[in-house]
Amino acid sequence: MDSRGFDSAGRIFTNASEMWAEEIGSTVTATATATTSATAEAEAAATAAAAGNGGAGEEASGEGKRKEWYSKAIAYWQGVEASTEGVLGGYGCVNDADVKGSDAFLCPLLAERFGTAKRHLVALDCGSGIGRVTKNFLLRHFNEVDLVEPVSHFLEAARENLTGYMDQGEDSHKAANFYCVPLQDFTPEEGRYDVIWIQWCIGQLPDDDFISFFNRAKVGLKPDGFFVLKENIARNGFVLDKVDNSVTRSDPYFRELFKKCGLYILSVKDQKELPKELFAVKIYALVTNEPKLQTSGKRRRPKNSPRMICS
């Protein structure tokens, strides 16, 4: 894949490792190997021993930069109005198209994974903001939706917006739990969710925290449960936004990260009807086991085979 990228100030990076080293003092990226050989481990130990206190100092410095990365992002969103226009960056007009695209993507997957029989479905809305996705979309399909959001005034707005969808009966469609926790620190309840929906928020996580989040979140899925990631897509490599400390990744970049997470793509679709000046958006359905190939059961006619001619 093309690993080059740039930031909103115009700086060009040769690869993601360079960018992450600059931003959080880390070189852990999607292009890193999944396992470490004994030789590599020995080399790392020798390097650490040689570095001594200097290495410890660099580690502490890296942790400080990581905290700064997240605190700057939170500070940005704390200054944003808790409204549809605010959370969509001044593009409240995309709400209807967004909901329409998500609905068309999810409906067939629910039928495919869970069948048509009545079932109590539960979803988790990650980076829920003011509850826009939960209210306009998820509550149509799920009996319960939990919301996780790190920006406190957004979550309070979500509580207000979803007041009519709380404290209802068991078979109703309700907003159940509200968690004011950042994704890098969140671990879901084991086996609670049929779908974990992650939209327009994963760019706040560096690669290593992205991988750690999905590995923790897997335990929250029920059997046949799946993730949906809906996110902006860079044309090549990545784009770092220095204003809100987020990274827009390319499709190949995401696919490398999915591999590192041990996730498989069940379905993928492009979001339609967005303004041309915005990033493209893709929707991925992700599962923890490799999907089986779907077959129609019909025997295909070999090419150039003779056909019966009826007189």
N, C-alpha and C positions, 0 to 999 in steps of 0.2 A: 504494500500500500504506500501511497505518498504520505510520508510522515511529517512533512514540513508544515509549518503553521505560522500564524502571526497574531499580534494583539491589536487592540483597538487604538493603540498609540502609534501603530505602524511598524513596530519592531518585528523582524522576521526571525523565526527559530528553525534550525535545521531539523529538529525532531522534538517529540513530546518530552523526552528525557531532559533535554536542555531547558525547556519551559518549566517543567515541574521542579527541577533543581533550583531555578531562579525564584520560583514562587513559594515553594514550601520546603526547599532543601532536600527534596527527594528525587531519586531517579527510578522509582518503581513505576513502570508504565505497562501498557497493554502489550508492548513488544518484548517485555522481559520473559525469560523462559519460565515454564510452570514449575519445574523441579530444579534442584541444585545438585550438581555432581559432587562427589567426595573431593575431587581436586579443587573445584570452585570453593567448597566449604573451607578447605585448608588454606587456600589463598586469602579468603576473607578473614580467617582467624589470624593469619600472619599480619595482614594489613591492620587489623584492629589492635594487635599487640604492639605493632610499630607506632601506631598513632598515639597510644597511651591516653593521657588526659586530653590531648588535643582532639582525639576522636570523640570522647565523651562530650567535650565542649561543642563540637559540631552537631552532635545528636541533640543536645539541649537547644542549640540555635535553630535546628530544624523544627523541633516541637514548637518553639516560639513562633516561627514563621507560619506553621500550620494553623495555630490558634489565631494569628493575625489574619490569615486567609479567610477563615470562617467568620471572625468578628467583623471584618470589613463588609462581608456579604450581608450579615444580619443587620448591620448599621444602615446599609443601603435600603433594604426592604422595610426597615422600621420607619423610614422617611416617606414611604409610598402609601397613598390613600387606600383604605380598605374598601375598595369598590371593584366592580368588574373592569372598569376602565383602567384603574390603577394596577391591578394584578396582571392585566394583559398589556401593560406598557403603552397605554394610549390607543390600543387597537381593540376596544370593546366590540367592534363590528365583526370580529372573527368568531365570536361566541357561538352563533347559530351554526356556522359551517363546521366548527370544531365538534360540537355536540352531534351533528348529523354524521360526520365521518366516524366518530367513536362508536356511535350506535350501530352503524352498518358493519363495522369491524367486529364488534363484540357479539352481536346476536347469534350469528351462525356458530361461533366458537362455544357459546354456552350450550347450545343444542348438541353440538358434536361431543363435548366433554361430559356433559351431565344428563343428556337425554331430555325428553319432553315431560317426564313425570314431575309432579310437584315436589319441590325440594327447598329447604330453608337455606338460602344463599347469603353468604356474608362476604363483604369486600372491605379492603383497606385502601383509603385514598391518601397516598403519600405526597407530601408537599401540597396539602389540600388548600392552602390559602384561606379564602373567605368562604369556602364550601361551594364554590361555583360548579365544579365537576360533580360533586356529590348531589347537589340539589337538582341540577338540570339534566343529569344523565344517570349516575349510578343508582340512585334511589328508584328509578324505574324498573331496575332489573334485580335488585338485591333487597332482601328482607332487613338486613342490617348493614350499615356502613360505619366503620371507624375512621376517624380523621387524625392524621399526624402532621403537625406543622410547627416549625420552630419560632415563628414570628408571633408574639403574643397577641398583638392587636388584630392580626388577621384571624386568629383562632377565636377570639372573642366575637368578631364579626360573624364568623361561621356559626357560632352558637346562636346568635340572634337571628341569622338568616334561616336557620334550620329549626327554630323553636316549634313550628308546627309539625316537625317530623321526629319529635323526641317523646319518650315516656308513653309509647303506644303499645298496643297488644303484640303478642308473640308473632302472629302471622302478618302483621302490618309491615310497612316499609319505613324504617326509622334510622336516624343518626344516633348511634349507640354510645360511642366513646370518643373523647377528644383528648389527644395527647400533645402537649406542648414540648416536643423533643425534636432535635435535629436528626436527620436520617443516619448520620455517622455514629450516633449514640443509641439508636432505636433497635430494639429486638422485639419482634411480635410474639404474641401468645402462641404457643405451640398448637398446630393443627386447627386454627380457627378460621382461616380464610379460603374461600373458593377462588377468589381473584385478588391479587395485590396490584393496584393500579398506580403507576408512577408517571406523572405528566409534568413536563416543563419545570423540573427541579433537579434532575440528576446531574446537570452541568455544574452544580455547586460542589460536587464531590470529586476530589482528586482520584486518580485511577485506583490507588490501593484502598482507599475508603469505599469506592464504588464496588470493588470486589468483595471487601469485607461485609458491606451492607447486604449484598445479594446472598452471600453465604449464610449470614445470620437469618435473613428473611425466609430462606427455604423452609425452615422449621415451622413457619407460620402457615404453610399451605396444607390444605386437606389433600387426600388422595385425588388425583386428577386435577388438582388446582393448578393455576398458572399465573405468571406475571404478565402484565401489559405495560410496556414502556412506550410512551409517546413523547417524542422529543424533536427539537430542531436538529437539522442535519447540515453540516458544512459540506461544501462542494468537494474540497480536498483537505486532508490533514485535520486541522483544527483551527478554531478562532477563539482567542482569549479575550474576554470582555474585562477590561481593567476597571470599569465603573462598578459593576456588581459582583466581580470575582466569580465568573462562571466561564465554563469552556463548552463551546459548541463543537461536537466531534463529527467526523465523517462517518458514513455507513461502514467502510472497512475498519475504522477505528473501533466502532461499537462492536462489530463482529469479533474482533480480536479480544475485546473485554468479555464478551459473552463466553468465549472459549475458556478464558481464565476463571470464570465463575462456574464452569461446568454446566452451562445452560445451552439449550438447543432452540432454534427458531421454529416454532410451530406454524406461524403465519406472519406475513409482513405486508404492509400496504402503505401507499402514499396518501397523505391528507390532501384533499382537493379544495379548491375554491378559496385559497388564501391570497391576500394581496401580493403582487409580484415582488415588491421590495423587501418582503420578509424572507427569512430562511425557509427552505423546504422543510417539511415535517414528515416523519415516518412513524408508523405504529407497528411495534413488534409484539407478538405473543411469544412468550418464552416458557419452556418447560424443563424439568430437571432430568427427564429421561428422553433418549432419542426417539422422535416420533416414528411410528411404523409407516411404511409406504402405503398410500391409499390406492386400492385397485377397484375398478368398476365391476370386475367379475365377467366382463364381456371378452370374448376371444376376438382379438384384432385380426383383420384380414391382412395377410402378408402382401407386401408391395408386389406389383406385377402379377398377382395371382389371377387366373382366368375367372371371368364372371359368367354366370348362366345367361344365355340369351333366350328370352321367351318369344315365341312366335305368335 
